[in-house]
Amino acid sequence: MKVQTTHGKNNIWLTLILIISTLLIVLFFYLDRRNELSTLIQSWGPGGIVLAILIMGALCMTPIPSEGFFILLLKIFGVFWGALYSWIGYTLSTFILYYLAHYYLKDFFQKIFSPQLFEAVDHWIDSKGTLGLFIARLIPFPAHAVGYIAGVMPSVKLWPYVWTGAVTIIPYYLGTALIYLGLINSTSLWLLIGAAALIILWGLSYLFRRQSNTYYGEK
């Protein structure tokens, strides 16, 4: 009962954070409708870029969704550079998260994720090796949970952990960037391509969930 209560409180906090983050993003877009804030941040030069990368990396190590900040970087730095800086931040976070999960936060992650999820990811990786890790990280099941769990497992080494994370985030960032590009330019082609990419990822996530539930006899 205590674990369920704690989990419920965590969900409430995450929901509040998500709502506040969304409102802040909307506020930024409103205040930056003439690109004044974007121009100001760009004037910071390399310092602004480094700060953006570090913030993205920090967000990617938490359960807090980083999509909102990703969109802000697209707005501030442009689609290509914003996506690149976000990717660098995410890749940086995989190095740090691996060491935290592997050596310091194993007990913590085992408490916040269900045993069924741990077993599902462990089976997926153990049966297919690095390819299993690659496939599991490609599918957002859920969010970055696979990344947290994989970092705890003794069989997962640093280099496979990092490169699979760096590669598998690209389709998600690309799909989101294309949707953003389609919206700001009123271009239906980019919007449809980006939406199709994300739908495919979500579809794979659903299939993976069904397969995992079937394997463990869950409904």
DRENZAMAR-803943 format. One line per 3 residues: number of its first residue (from 1); for each residue x negated, y, z of N, C-alpha, C. Coordinates in Angstrom, 3 decimals. Atoms other than C-alpha are relative to their C-alpha. Layout:
! residues N
NUM) X Y Z X Y Z X Y Z; ...;
! end
This chain:
! residues 219
1) -0.824 -1.206 0.000 0.000 0.000 0.000 -0.860 1.258 0.000; 0.886 -1.151 -0.064 -2.849 2.362 0.834 -0.664 0.252 -1.342; 0.638 -0.143 1.307 -4.547 1.648 -2.504 0.968 0.604 -0.996;
4) -0.999 -0.525 0.907 -1.303 2.331 -4.379 0.268 1.467 0.268; -0.226 -1.399 -0.354 -0.754 5.564 -2.456 -1.135 0.881 -0.492; 1.162 -0.753 0.472 -4.282 6.733 -3.227 0.010 0.144 -1.511;
7) -0.068 -0.038 1.460 -3.847 5.812 -6.886 1.057 0.997 -0.457; -1.056 -0.947 0.357 -0.593 7.771 -6.991 -0.431 1.443 0.195; 0.502 -1.354 -0.242 -2.249 10.836 -5.463 -1.004 0.410 -1.071;
10) 0.973 -0.305 1.059 -5.074 10.614 -7.987 0.698 0.350 -1.301; -0.756 -0.301 1.209 -2.535 10.527 -10.818 0.629 1.374 0.053; -0.598 -1.327 -0.160 -0.818 13.609 -9.426 -1.044 1.084 -0.230;
13) 1.072 -0.985 0.170 -4.110 15.492 -9.227 -0.439 0.097 -1.460; 0.402 -0.011 1.403 -5.071 14.450 -12.754 1.055 0.671 -0.868; -1.078 -0.652 0.747 -1.675 15.565 -14.039 -0.045 1.509 0.183;
16) 0.102 -1.440 -0.267 -2.048 18.952 -12.352 -1.190 0.613 -0.730; 1.193 -0.485 0.695 -5.548 19.340 -13.769 0.258 0.105 -1.491; -0.320 -0.011 1.423 -4.268 18.454 -17.231 0.902 1.178 -0.356;
19) -0.912 -1.130 0.247 -1.460 21.025 -16.988 -0.749 1.324 0.064; 0.764 -1.237 -0.154 -3.805 23.739 -15.735 -0.969 0.186 -1.166; 0.940 -0.077 1.127 -6.368 22.911 -18.430 0.717 0.420 -1.278;
22) -0.769 -0.349 1.196 -3.698 23.115 -21.123 0.378 1.474 0.005; -0.366 -1.414 -0.101 -2.530 26.497 -19.854 -1.202 0.906 -0.234; 1.214 -0.797 0.207 -6.108 27.798 -19.786 -0.400 0.025 -1.473;
25) 0.325 0.057 1.431 -6.660 26.642 -23.367 0.923 0.919 -0.787; -0.972 -0.875 0.672 -3.476 28.363 -24.508 -0.340 1.468 0.264; 0.377 -1.368 -0.339 -4.577 31.506 -22.649 -1.222 0.444 -0.775;
28) 1.212 -0.345 0.744 -7.997 31.402 -24.302 0.331 0.308 -1.453; -0.369 -0.226 1.400 -6.471 31.095 -27.772 0.767 1.313 -0.160; -0.753 -1.251 0.072 -4.145 33.990 -27.013 -0.933 1.200 0.114;
31) 0.928 -1.112 -0.195 -6.919 36.252 -25.725 -1.020 0.091 -1.130; 1.023 0.058 1.049 -9.210 35.149 -28.565 0.612 0.041 -1.403; -0.664 -0.006 1.306 -6.707 35.710 -31.368 -0.717 0.874 -1.017;
34) 0.819 -0.816 0.903 -9.095 38.309 -32.820 -1.469 -0.415 0.049; 1.355 0.579 -0.092 -12.171 36.153 -32.107 -0.961 0.828 0.844; 0.877 -0.828 -0.836 -13.478 38.632 -29.551 -0.764 -0.845 1.020;
37) 0.669 0.850 -0.980 -14.197 35.990 -26.885 -0.998 -0.939 -0.675; 0.909 0.891 0.731 -15.721 33.617 -29.424 -1.271 0.729 -0.401; 1.164 -0.800 0.399 -17.994 36.378 -30.709 -0.895 0.283 1.195;
40) 0.765 -0.271 -1.218 -19.031 37.206 -27.135 -0.826 -1.216 0.401; 0.712 1.224 -0.389 -19.947 33.589 -26.356 -1.097 -0.327 -1.008; 1.017 0.244 1.023 -21.776 33.230 -29.668 -1.201 0.924 0.181;
43) 1.093 -0.963 -0.206 -23.820 36.324 -28.743 -0.966 -0.446 1.093; 0.895 0.512 -1.036 -25.286 34.371 -25.821 -1.128 -0.822 -0.596; 1.069 0.731 0.683 -27.367 32.469 -28.378 -0.155 -1.416 0.515;
46) 0.256 1.379 -0.457 -29.020 29.185 -27.342 0.538 -0.272 1.401; -0.520 0.194 -1.357 -27.929 29.744 -23.744 1.456 -0.419 -0.007; -1.407 0.360 0.103 -24.276 29.579 -24.719 0.180 -1.415 -0.532;
49) -0.072 1.351 0.567 -24.884 26.427 -26.755 -0.351 -1.049 1.057; 0.416 0.934 -1.049 -26.736 24.691 -23.918 1.082 -0.120 1.065; -1.065 0.017 -1.008 -23.999 25.688 -21.465 1.193 -0.819 -0.491;
52) -1.122 0.751 0.567 -21.312 24.296 -23.782 -0.281 -1.495 0.006; 0.378 1.420 0.027 -23.195 21.002 -24.162 0.031 -0.599 1.406; 0.026 0.494 -1.373 -23.700 20.654 -20.410 1.404 -0.152 0.575;
55) -1.378 0.096 -0.492 -20.045 21.366 -19.631 0.705 -1.196 -0.620; -0.611 1.151 0.662 -18.911 18.833 -22.224 -0.527 -1.300 0.591; 0.573 1.197 -0.592 -21.319 16.251 -20.808 0.561 -0.281 1.380;
58) -0.547 0.173 -1.346 -20.055 16.858 -17.282 1.443 -0.484 -0.050; -1.399 0.413 0.120 -16.412 16.528 -18.351 0.117 -1.454 -0.438; -0.057 1.370 0.514 -17.131 13.285 -20.185 -0.363 -1.031 1.056;
61) 0.324 0.927 -1.080 -18.356 11.749 -16.931 1.099 -0.072 1.050; -1.112 -0.014 -0.943 -15.041 12.386 -15.176 1.257 -0.529 -0.683; -1.278 0.414 0.598 -11.468 11.112 -15.670 0.756 1.161 -0.632;
64) -0.672 -1.172 0.558 -10.532 14.676 -16.683 -0.152 -0.019 -1.519; 0.086 0.011 1.476 -9.673 14.742 -20.419 -0.875 1.139 -0.508; 0.905 -1.018 0.555 -12.363 16.584 -22.387 0.491 0.543 -1.335;
67) -0.494 -0.424 1.308 -10.210 17.061 -25.500 0.246 1.504 -0.066; -0.276 -1.425 -0.012 -9.189 20.550 -24.456 -1.257 0.823 -0.214; 1.254 -0.726 0.162 -12.776 21.730 -24.136 -0.588 -0.236 -1.382;
70) 0.442 0.302 1.361 -13.586 19.996 -27.415 0.648 0.963 -0.998; -0.716 -0.934 0.883 -10.926 22.124 -29.140 -0.534 1.416 0.170; 0.566 -1.337 -0.231 -12.337 25.252 -27.501 -1.327 0.166 -0.735;
73) 1.288 -0.080 0.693 -15.778 24.469 -28.911 0.191 0.095 -1.509; -0.315 -0.139 1.423 -14.253 24.035 -32.361 0.389 1.433 -0.320; -0.444 -1.384 0.205 -12.681 27.453 -31.981 -1.171 0.968 0.086;
76) 1.088 -0.952 -0.255 -15.815 29.160 -30.676 -1.115 -0.118 -1.030; 1.186 0.211 0.837 -18.554 27.600 -32.805 0.313 -0.453 -1.423; -0.347 0.550 1.301 -16.626 26.381 -35.833 0.119 -1.507 0.078;
79) -0.306 1.431 -0.052 -15.556 22.843 -36.685 -1.269 -0.847 0.017; 1.199 0.842 0.079 -18.966 21.432 -37.652 -0.851 0.121 1.255; 0.889 -0.186 -1.137 -21.091 22.967 -34.902 0.698 -0.331 1.312;
82) -0.731 0.342 -1.213 -18.383 22.626 -32.274 0.061 -1.500 0.220; -0.031 1.458 -0.108 -18.047 18.921 -33.030 -1.388 -0.557 0.308; 1.366 0.469 -0.248 -21.832 18.475 -33.087 -0.410 0.229 1.448;
85) 0.360 -0.286 -1.398 -22.324 20.183 -29.710 0.784 -0.902 0.950; -0.801 0.904 -0.832 -19.491 18.097 -28.262 -0.588 -1.404 -0.022; 0.589 1.330 0.130 -21.092 14.921 -29.591 -1.305 -0.095 0.788;
88) 1.249 -0.004 -0.768 -24.458 15.867 -28.086 0.308 -0.072 1.492; -0.382 0.025 -1.409 -22.776 16.545 -24.742 0.494 -1.369 0.432; -0.519 1.339 -0.315 -20.950 13.216 -24.845 -1.145 -1.013 0.067;
91) 1.125 0.936 0.023 -24.123 11.324 -25.778 -0.886 0.184 1.231; 0.772 -0.279 -1.212 -26.009 13.038 -22.952 0.677 -0.617 1.221; -0.731 0.541 -1.145 -23.280 11.959 -20.550 -0.151 -1.515 0.103;
94) 0.138 1.456 -0.056 -23.751 8.292 -21.528 -1.292 -0.413 0.711; 1.253 0.287 -0.712 -27.375 8.370 -20.309 0.214 0.109 1.512; -0.174 -0.254 -1.431 -26.405 9.861 -16.952 0.988 -0.977 0.606;
97) -1.037 0.879 -0.538 -23.269 7.772 -16.522 -0.506 -1.430 0.142; 0.538 1.354 -0.085 -25.174 4.558 -17.209 -0.764 -0.193 1.317; 0.797 0.133 -1.218 -27.600 5.170 -14.363 0.871 0.139 1.250;
100) -0.885 -0.145 -1.154 -24.866 6.355 -12.002 0.816 -1.273 0.224; -0.835 1.200 -0.122 -22.642 3.360 -12.744 -0.833 -1.226 0.321; 0.829 1.201 -0.110 -25.469 0.830 -12.924 -0.664 -0.119 1.373;
103) 0.807 0.057 -1.209 -27.286 1.790 -9.746 0.654 0.608 1.246; -0.519 -0.723 -1.161 -25.120 3.997 -7.516 1.510 -0.096 0.211; -1.453 -0.112 -0.134 -21.381 3.905 -8.239 0.744 -1.293 -0.334;
106) -0.630 1.273 0.348 -20.673 0.218 -8.820 1.227 -0.263 0.868; -1.126 0.256 -0.909 -18.458 -0.168 -5.740 1.150 0.971 -0.265; -1.035 -1.013 0.252 -16.604 3.063 -6.553 0.830 -0.354 -1.225;
109) -0.728 0.325 1.222 -15.708 2.025 -10.093 0.803 -1.288 0.150; -0.736 1.239 -0.212 -14.674 -1.445 -8.950 1.270 0.238 0.810; -1.186 -0.310 -0.791 -12.187 0.189 -6.582 1.060 0.731 -0.825;
112) -0.981 -0.828 0.703 -10.578 2.620 -9.026 0.583 -0.690 -1.230; -0.544 0.737 1.138 -10.072 0.105 -11.862 0.487 -1.370 0.464; -0.608 1.266 -0.397 -7.918 -3.010 -11.637 -0.928 -1.171 -0.333;
115) 0.811 1.191 0.299 -9.573 -6.463 -11.472 0.298 -0.560 -1.386; -0.361 0.513 1.323 -7.646 -7.433 -14.625 -0.745 0.740 -1.099; 0.704 -0.790 1.001 -9.204 -4.584 -16.581 -1.483 -0.336 -0.002;
118) 1.400 0.406 -0.091 -12.664 -5.475 -15.295 -0.227 -1.348 -0.685; 0.141 1.328 0.580 -12.157 -9.092 -16.310 0.157 0.030 -1.512; -0.228 -0.092 1.438 -10.825 -8.140 -19.734 -1.223 0.543 -0.725;
121) 1.176 -0.598 0.628 -13.777 -5.894 -20.575 -1.208 -0.916 0.134; 1.120 0.919 -0.221 -16.264 -8.353 -19.054 0.067 -1.159 -0.982; -0.161 1.106 0.936 -14.845 -11.202 -21.147 -0.312 0.440 -1.423;
124) 0.191 -0.512 1.365 -14.849 -9.059 -24.299 -1.486 0.170 -0.303; 1.423 -0.252 0.204 -18.499 -8.073 -23.846 -0.815 -1.289 0.111; 0.758 1.227 -0.226 -19.725 -11.415 -22.524 0.126 -0.964 -1.174;
127) -0.225 0.949 1.075 -18.196 -13.385 -25.404 -0.563 0.464 -1.330; 0.426 -0.532 1.297 -19.351 -11.070 -28.198 -1.265 0.846 0.074; 1.248 -0.742 -0.131 -22.438 -9.309 -26.802 0.143 1.472 -0.347;
130) 0.002 -1.417 0.353 -23.333 -5.883 -28.153 1.145 0.338 -0.948; -1.129 -0.223 0.897 -20.721 -6.253 -30.884 1.297 0.141 0.791; -1.178 -0.121 -0.856 -18.093 -6.801 -28.188 0.045 1.340 0.708;
133) 0.070 -1.311 -0.634 -19.287 -3.679 -26.379 0.360 1.096 -0.992; -0.297 -0.974 1.049 -19.135 -1.742 -29.645 1.501 0.061 -0.282; -1.431 0.050 0.294 -15.576 -2.889 -30.371 0.810 0.532 1.177;
136) -0.728 -0.444 -1.185 -14.417 -2.320 -26.795 -0.080 1.510 0.177; 0.145 -1.447 -0.152 -15.807 1.236 -26.774 0.670 0.750 -1.138; -0.675 -0.640 1.123 -14.308 1.972 -30.167 1.469 0.203 0.297;
139) -1.426 -0.052 -0.317 -10.873 1.354 -28.712 0.197 0.719 1.327; -0.227 -0.742 -1.252 -9.716 3.916 -26.110 0.944 -0.743 0.927; -0.835 0.883 -0.827 -8.462 1.425 -23.511 -0.419 0.034 1.465;
142) -0.579 -1.286 0.333 -7.775 3.548 -21.559 -1.073 1.063 0.158; 0.947 -1.109 -0.072 -9.713 6.774 -22.069 -1.436 -0.520 0.010; 1.412 0.407 -0.065 -13.324 6.201 -20.942 -0.208 -1.132 1.006;
145) 0.107 1.072 -0.997 -12.559 3.285 -18.617 -0.993 -1.061 -0.424; 0.929 1.013 0.488 -14.483 0.865 -20.826 -1.443 0.436 0.232; 1.347 -0.510 -0.227 -17.557 3.092 -20.580 -0.418 -0.113 1.444;
148) 0.315 0.108 -1.419 -17.365 3.194 -16.796 -0.280 -1.450 0.380; 0.121 1.413 -0.386 -16.866 -0.552 -16.469 -1.246 -0.621 -0.619; 1.165 0.579 0.665 -19.529 -1.458 -19.032 -1.297 0.416 0.682;
151) 1.203 -0.470 -0.675 -22.080 0.647 -17.154 -0.299 -0.750 1.277; 0.177 0.744 -1.249 -21.534 -1.438 -14.033 -0.586 -1.384 -0.249; 0.359 1.388 0.267 -22.194 -4.782 -15.708 -1.507 -0.187 -0.164;
154) 1.453 0.226 0.068 -25.738 -6.132 -15.213 -0.483 -0.388 -1.394; 0.415 0.478 1.317 -25.779 -7.659 -18.707 -0.112 1.115 -1.030; 0.004 -1.113 0.957 -25.329 -4.268 -20.406 -1.255 0.845 0.217;
157) 1.238 -0.774 -0.078 -28.636 -2.518 -21.142 0.220 1.432 -0.481; -0.148 -1.429 0.268 -29.242 1.200 -21.581 0.198 0.302 -1.473; -0.067 -0.388 1.409 -29.865 1.389 -25.336 1.303 -0.427 -0.666;
160) -1.298 0.349 0.581 -26.802 -0.644 -26.443 1.136 0.831 0.571; -1.036 -0.809 -0.642 -24.715 1.306 -23.942 0.069 1.393 -0.629; 0.038 -1.365 0.521 -25.860 4.669 -25.322 0.410 0.046 -1.468;
163) -0.272 -0.133 1.431 -25.772 3.973 -29.066 1.433 -0.400 -0.345; -1.395 0.337 0.275 -22.387 2.264 -28.973 0.928 1.143 0.388; -0.809 -1.149 -0.389 -20.976 5.240 -27.096 -0.128 1.146 -0.990;
166) 0.247 -1.113 0.916 -22.580 7.773 -29.433 0.650 -0.219 -1.363; -0.567 0.295 1.320 -21.319 6.012 -32.559 1.519 -0.080 0.042; -1.443 0.242 -0.030 -17.823 5.029 -31.458 0.824 1.235 0.331;
169) -0.759 -1.226 -0.273 -16.857 8.537 -30.314 0.205 0.811 -1.271; -0.052 -0.787 1.232 -17.405 9.871 -33.846 1.374 -0.055 -0.677; -1.320 0.000 0.649 -14.083 8.635 -35.361 1.040 0.823 0.754;
172) -0.963 -0.755 -0.799 -12.122 10.165 -32.475 -0.230 1.500 -0.145; 0.314 -1.423 0.182 -13.917 13.505 -32.703 0.333 0.453 -1.418; -0.274 -0.355 1.385 -13.607 13.464 -36.485 1.496 0.161 -0.238;
175) -1.444 -0.091 0.169 -9.873 12.783 -36.374 0.569 1.243 0.648; -0.469 -1.190 -0.698 -9.288 15.528 -33.810 -0.421 1.270 -0.730; 0.500 -1.174 0.729 -11.446 18.004 -35.760 0.784 0.223 -1.292;
178) -0.759 -0.137 1.238 -9.552 17.281 -38.986 1.412 0.517 0.270; -1.323 -0.516 -0.369 -6.211 17.848 -37.260 -0.093 1.489 0.317; 0.202 -1.412 -0.322 -7.527 21.130 -35.859 -0.209 0.815 -1.264;
181) 0.277 -0.696 1.251 -8.833 22.126 -39.288 1.276 0.157 -0.823; -1.249 -0.074 0.737 -5.483 21.318 -40.869 0.967 1.002 0.593; -0.919 -0.924 -0.662 -3.578 23.345 -38.290 -0.395 1.458 -0.220;
184) 0.402 -1.399 0.104 -5.663 26.512 -38.434 -0.008 0.492 -1.443; 0.012 -0.389 1.411 -5.832 26.472 -42.244 1.302 -0.339 -0.717; -1.285 0.417 0.585 -2.292 25.181 -42.778 -0.216 -0.941 -1.192;
187) 0.325 0.960 1.051 -3.790 22.365 -44.857 0.532 -1.368 0.398; -0.647 1.251 -0.377 -1.562 19.303 -44.762 -0.889 -1.214 -0.245; 0.860 1.145 0.310 -4.212 17.024 -46.303 -0.883 -0.351 1.178;
190) 0.872 0.260 -1.136 -6.703 17.420 -43.440 0.817 -0.452 1.204; -0.859 0.353 -1.128 -3.859 17.209 -40.942 0.426 -1.460 -0.084; -0.440 1.378 0.182 -2.622 13.924 -42.402 -1.151 -0.985 0.182;
193) 1.153 0.892 -0.141 -6.102 12.394 -42.616 -0.401 -0.136 1.467; 0.352 0.036 -1.415 -6.910 13.344 -39.027 1.020 -0.766 0.818; -1.054 0.703 -0.730 -3.561 12.113 -37.743 -0.059 -1.500 -0.288;
196) 0.090 1.416 0.365 -3.978 8.828 -39.646 -1.147 -0.675 0.744; 1.152 0.569 -0.701 -7.411 8.279 -38.081 0.324 -0.262 1.469; -0.341 0.175 -1.409 -6.076 8.796 -34.557 1.063 -1.078 0.179;
199) -1.030 1.032 -0.086 -3.029 6.616 -35.211 -0.617 -1.392 -0.111; 0.691 1.290 0.143 -5.323 3.796 -36.352 -0.704 -0.374 1.305; 0.676 0.263 -1.267 -7.374 4.138 -33.155 0.994 -0.403 1.081;
202) -1.017 0.340 -0.993 -4.241 4.119 -31.001 0.601 -1.369 -0.280; -0.514 1.307 0.365 -2.969 1.112 -32.933 -0.933 -1.115 0.434; 0.990 0.981 -0.448 -6.192 -0.769 -32.263 0.013 -0.132 1.516;
205) -0.080 0.024 -1.451 -5.913 0.195 -28.608 1.173 -0.858 0.457; -1.184 0.787 -0.344 -2.415 -1.313 -28.484 -0.242 -1.492 -0.233; 0.282 1.396 0.303 -3.556 -4.536 -30.153 -0.971 -0.604 1.013;
208) 0.969 0.476 -0.988 -6.512 -4.809 -27.771 0.684 -0.255 1.343; -0.727 0.162 -1.257 -4.185 -4.316 -24.795 0.855 -1.282 -0.042; -0.822 1.191 0.138 -1.845 -7.023 -26.111 -0.848 -1.258 0.086;
211) 0.883 1.165 -0.008 -4.741 -9.410 -26.680 -0.519 -0.273 1.402; 0.522 0.152 -1.359 -6.152 -8.772 -23.198 1.079 -0.541 0.928; -1.107 0.460 -0.839 -2.756 -9.229 -21.556 0.341 -1.451 -0.280;
214) -0.278 1.380 0.374 -2.195 -12.449 -23.482 -1.054 -0.944 0.576; 1.098 0.837 -0.494 -5.604 -13.761 -22.461 0.144 -0.276 1.495; -0.104 0.160 -1.437 -4.876 -13.191 -18.768 1.416 -0.368 0.462;
217) -1.328 0.456 -0.356 -1.264 -14.329 -18.919 0.888 1.074 0.546; -0.804 -1.105 -0.467 0.125 -10.853 -18.214 1.086 0.298 -1.004; -1.092 -0.407 0.866 3.351 -9.423 -19.635 -0.053 1.493 -0.189;
! end
